[in-house]
Amino acid sequence: MTVPASTDSDLRESARLEWARAATGDSSLELVRASADAGFRSYWRGHANGISRIVMDSPPDKEDVRPWLRIRDLLQAGGVRVPQVLARDVDAGFLLLEDLGAQTLLQVIDEGNADAHFDAAIGQLLKLQAIACPADLPAYDEALLARELRLFDEWFLTRHLGITLDCRDMEELDLVYRRLIDAVLAQPQVLVHRDFMPRNLMPVDDGPAVLDFQDAVRGPIAYDALSLFKDAFLSWPEARVDAWLDQYHKRAQAAGLPVPERARFRRDADWIGVQRHLKVMGIFARLHHRDAKPKYLEDAPRFLTYLDGVVPRYPELAPLLAVLDRHVRPALAA
């Protein structure tokens, strides 16, 4: 299929609809926007022959669909609930998927049902982490960790807050980045989703179904559990987060996963959380300034709260606390 340039939205829309009608065998099919990624993929819903379906549109010049398909197949083989692919045109960047519903776990979870939903989510996470990493799967290595941390000072501090970082700032950040990277690399390594949180889980009966897994890597075992309970878009009381982390730890031990003893695991989760929170603040600033997606930055104060709950407990992270006190706290309070 000849694919129009993704920058030509009208041609792309026509190609998408034409492909979807052919894939479903329903010439009367119409598509409406279902959701969009922070990246370049978009999702469209339509009823074909009375059955609701989803079309994933992943423009090939922007976001190759092959990594998504590869990890999807890997997860499914390991028993993880993932979207079923009903038809595909990899070169065009179109997939026909089952419709898992209109609401993610983020939209349905609340104080009353959180325990049950997180219990099910832990079950899926344990299956994911038990999957052997392919030999060529990218590693969450020093270079990737460093690039992610630099998003914080380059995009959040410098670009978003307009701060000119001096030598002291950079020395403090470099020291903390080094300590965070060393701590991450010392953790047991498993398959890591990298965004295992309610926004990427669909509350279906045999799930939750896992979405947005294309950036999976081999990395630290505490990463996905921390991401699940210290969400980028939803905060929980510290006592409940502690209880859920303990529940995950016990179940991971029982499943034979390489989690360290409890105290070490909790420290690992704290430290990988600091790395993730700094990274996500940088990503949200980049989405705003580079990609014209400003809504994500509304959650920036959430990450400062997360950092305030952890960083003061570790003297090794004191230089980061100094940077937050000098620059981030005053700017977010303004």
C-alpha positions in Angstrom: 0.0 0.0 0.0 1.3 3.4 -0.9 1.4 5.5 2.2 1.0 9.3 2.1 3.4 11.4 4.2 2.2 11.6 7.7 2.4 15.4 7.6 -0.4 15.4 5.1 -3.3 14.7 7.5 -6.1 14.6 4.9 -4.3 12.1 2.8 -3.4 10.1 5.8 -7.0 10.1 7.0 -8.2 8.8 3.7 -5.6 6.1 3.6 -6.5 5.0 7.1 -10.2 4.8 6.4 -9.6 2.9 3.1 -7.3 0.4 4.8 -9.7 -0.1 7.7 -12.7 -0.8 5.5 -10.7 -3.3 3.5 -9.3 -5.0 6.6 -12.7 -5.3 8.2 -14.6 -6.1 5.0 -17.1 -3.3 5.9 -17.3 -0.6 3.2 -19.6 1.5 5.4 -17.1 1.7 8.4 -16.5 5.1 9.8 -13.7 6.0 12.3 -13.7 8.4 15.2 -10.7 9.4 17.3 -10.3 7.0 20.3 -7.1 8.3 21.8 -3.6 9.6 21.0 -0.1 8.7 22.4 2.4 11.2 23.7 4.3 10.1 20.6 3.0 9.9 17.1 0.7 7.0 17.2 -3.1 7.6 17.2 -6.0 5.3 17.8 -9.4 5.2 16.0 -12.6 3.4 16.8 -15.2 2.1 14.4 -18.0 -0.5 14.3 -17.4 -3.1 11.6 -20.3 -5.5 11.0 -21.6 -4.6 14.4 -18.4 -5.2 16.3 -16.3 -2.4 17.7 -12.7 -2.4 16.5 -9.6 -0.1 17.0 -7.3 1.0 14.3 -3.8 2.0 15.3 -2.2 4.5 13.0 1.6 4.6 13.4 3.0 6.8 10.6 6.0 4.9 9.3 8.2 8.0 8.8 7.5 9.0 12.5 7.1 5.8 14.5 7.8 2.3 13.1 5.2 -0.2 14.3 7.6 -3.1 14.2 9.0 -2.7 17.7 5.4 -2.6 19.1 4.5 -5.8 17.3 7.7 -7.5 18.4 7.2 -6.8 22.1 3.5 -7.6 21.8 4.3 -11.0 20.5 7.0 -11.6 23.2 4.6 -10.6 26.0 1.8 -12.7 24.6 4.0 -15.7 24.5 4.8 -15.2 28.1 1.1 -15.1 29.1 0.7 -11.4 29.5 -2.6 -10.0 28.4 -2.0 -7.7 25.4 -4.2 -6.4 22.6 -5.1 -8.9 19.9 -4.0 -8.0 16.4 -6.7 -8.8 13.8 -5.0 -7.4 10.7 -1.8 -5.5 9.9 0.0 -3.5 7.2 3.4 -2.9 8.7 4.7 -0.9 5.8 1.7 1.5 5.9 1.8 1.6 9.7 -1.8 0.4 10.2 -3.0 -2.3 12.7 -6.5 -3.5 13.3 -7.0 -4.4 17.0 -9.6 -5.7 19.3 -11.4 -3.0 21.2 -10.5 -3.2 24.9 -13.0 -0.5 25.9 -13.0 3.3 26.2 -11.5 3.7 29.7 -8.0 2.9 30.9 -7.3 1.8 34.5 -6.4 5.4 35.3 -10.0 6.4 34.6 -11.7 3.7 36.7 -9.4 3.2 39.6 -10.4 4.8 42.9 -9.8 4.5 46.7 -12.4 1.7 47.0 -11.3 -0.6 44.1 -7.5 0.2 44.0 -6.5 -2.9 46.0 -8.2 -5.3 43.6 -7.0 -3.5 40.5 -3.4 -3.4 41.7 -3.6 -7.0 42.7 -4.5 -7.9 39.1 -1.8 -5.5 37.8 0.9 -7.1 39.9 -0.2 -10.5 38.4 0.4 -9.2 34.9 3.7 -7.6 36.0 5.0 -10.8 37.4 4.3 -12.6 34.2 6.1 -9.9 32.3 9.2 -10.0 34.5 9.4 -13.8 34.2 9.9 -13.5 30.4 13.5 -14.1 29.4 14.9 -11.0 27.7 15.9 -11.6 24.0 19.7 -11.4 23.5 19.3 -8.3 21.3 16.8 -6.4 23.6 18.3 -3.0 24.5 19.6 -2.7 28.0 18.8 0.1 30.4 22.5 0.8 30.4 24.6 3.7 31.6 24.2 5.7 28.4 20.4 5.4 28.3 20.1 6.3 32.0 22.4 9.3 31.6 20.4 10.6 28.6 17.2 10.3 30.5 18.5 12.2 33.5 19.9 14.9 31.3 16.3 15.6 30.2 15.7 17.1 33.7 18.4 19.7 33.5 18.2 20.4 29.8 14.4 20.5 29.3 12.9 21.1 32.8 15.4 23.4 34.5 17.0 25.2 31.5 14.3 25.3 28.9 11.1 25.3 31.0 12.2 27.2 34.1 14.7 29.4 32.3 17.5 28.6 34.8 21.1 29.2 33.9 22.9 26.4 35.7 26.2 27.4 37.2 29.2 25.2 37.9 27.9 24.3 41.4 24.5 23.3 40.0 26.1 21.0 37.4 28.6 19.5 39.9 25.7 18.6 42.3 23.6 17.2 39.5 26.5 15.2 38.0 27.3 13.7 41.4 23.7 12.6 42.0 23.3 11.3 38.5 26.4 9.2 39.0 25.0 7.7 42.2 21.6 7.1 40.7 23.1 5.3 37.7 25.3 3.1 39.8 22.4 2.2 42.0 20.2 1.2 39.0 23.0 -0.9 37.4 23.4 -2.8 40.6 19.8 -4.0 40.7 18.8 -7.5 39.4 17.9 -7.2 35.8 14.6 -8.4 34.2 12.3 -7.4 31.3 11.2 -3.8 32.0 8.1 -2.2 30.4 9.3 1.3 31.3 5.8 2.8 31.6 3.8 0.2 33.6 1.2 2.5 35.1 -2.7 2.7 35.1 -2.8 4.9 32.0 -1.3 2.0 30.0 -3.5 -0.8 31.5 -6.9 -1.7 30.3 -9.4 -3.1 32.9 -10.6 -6.2 31.1 -11.8 -9.4 32.8 -8.7 -11.5 31.9 -6.3 -8.6 32.4 -5.6 -5.9 32.9 -4.4 -5.7 29.3 -1.0 -4.1 28.9 -0.4 -1.3 26.4 2.5 1.0 25.3 5.2 -1.6 25.7 7.3 -0.9 22.6 10.1 0.7 24.6 10.8 -2.4 26.8 14.4 -3.0 27.8 16.4 -5.3 30.1 16.7 -3.3 33.3 16.2 -2.9 37.1 13.6 -5.1 38.7 12.1 -2.3 40.9 11.4 0.0 38.0 7.9 -1.2 36.9 6.6 -1.8 40.4 7.6 1.8 41.4 6.0 3.2 38.2 2.7 1.4 39.0 2.3 2.8 42.4 3.9 6.2 42.0 2.0 7.1 38.9 2.8 10.1 36.7 -0.9 11.1 36.7 -2.3 9.9 40.0 -1.0 10.0 43.6 -1.8 7.7 46.5 -1.2 8.0 50.3 2.3 6.9 51.3 1.0 4.1 53.5 -0.9 2.5 50.7 2.1 2.7 48.3 4.2 1.0 51.0 1.7 -1.8 51.4 1.4 -2.3 47.6 5.2 -2.4 47.2 5.4 -5.0 50.0 2.7 -7.0 48.4 4.6 -6.9 45.1 7.8 -7.9 46.8 6.2 -10.9 48.5 4.6 -12.1 45.4 7.8 -11.6 43.3 9.7 -13.7 45.9 7.1 -16.4 45.7 7.3 -16.4 41.9 11.0 -17.0 42.0 11.9 -13.6 40.5 15.3 -12.2 41.5 14.1 -9.5 44.0 16.6 -8.7 46.8 15.6 -8.8 50.5 12.9 -6.3 51.5 15.0 -3.5 52.9 17.3 -3.5 49.8 14.3 -3.7 47.5 12.7 -0.7 49.1 15.9 1.3 48.7 16.2 0.2 45.1 12.6 1.3 44.5 13.2 4.7 46.1 16.3 5.4 44.1 14.9 4.2 40.7 11.9 6.4 41.6 14.1 9.5 41.8 15.6 8.6 38.4 12.2 8.2 36.9 10.7 11.3 38.4 13.5 13.5 37.1 13.3 11.9 33.7 9.5 12.3 33.4 9.7 16.0 34.5 12.2 16.5 31.6 10.0 14.6 29.2 6.9 16.6 30.1 8.8 19.8 29.6 9.9 18.6 26.2 6.4 17.6 25.2 5.3 21.2 26.1 8.1 23.1 24.4 9.0 20.9 21.5 5.8 19.0 20.7 3.2 21.6 21.7 1.6 19.3 24.2 1.3 21.4 27.3 -1.1 19.4 29.5 1.5 17.1 30.8 3.3 19.8 32.7 0.3 20.2 35.0 1.6 17.2 36.8 5.0 18.6 37.5 4.2 19.4 41.2 3.3 15.8 41.7 6.9 14.8 41.0 8.3 17.4 43.4 6.1 15.8 46.1 7.4 12.4 45.2 11.0 13.6 45.4 10.4 15.4 48.7 9.1 12.1 50.2 12.3 10.2 49.3 15.4 12.5 48.7 15.7 13.8 52.3 16.0 10.2 53.6 19.2 9.6 51.8 22.3 11.8 52.6 23.8 10.7 49.3 21.1 12.6 47.5 21.5 15.8 49.4 23.0 17.6 46.4 19.8 17.1 44.5 17.8 18.5 47.4 19.9 21.6 47.2 19.1 22.1 43.5 15.4 21.5 44.2 15.4 24.1 47.0 17.3 26.7 45.0 15.5 26.4 41.7 12.5 24.1 41.4 10.6 24.8 44.6 10.6 28.6 44.2 9.6 28.3 40.5 6.7 26.0 41.1 5.4 28.1 44.0 5.4 31.3 42.0 
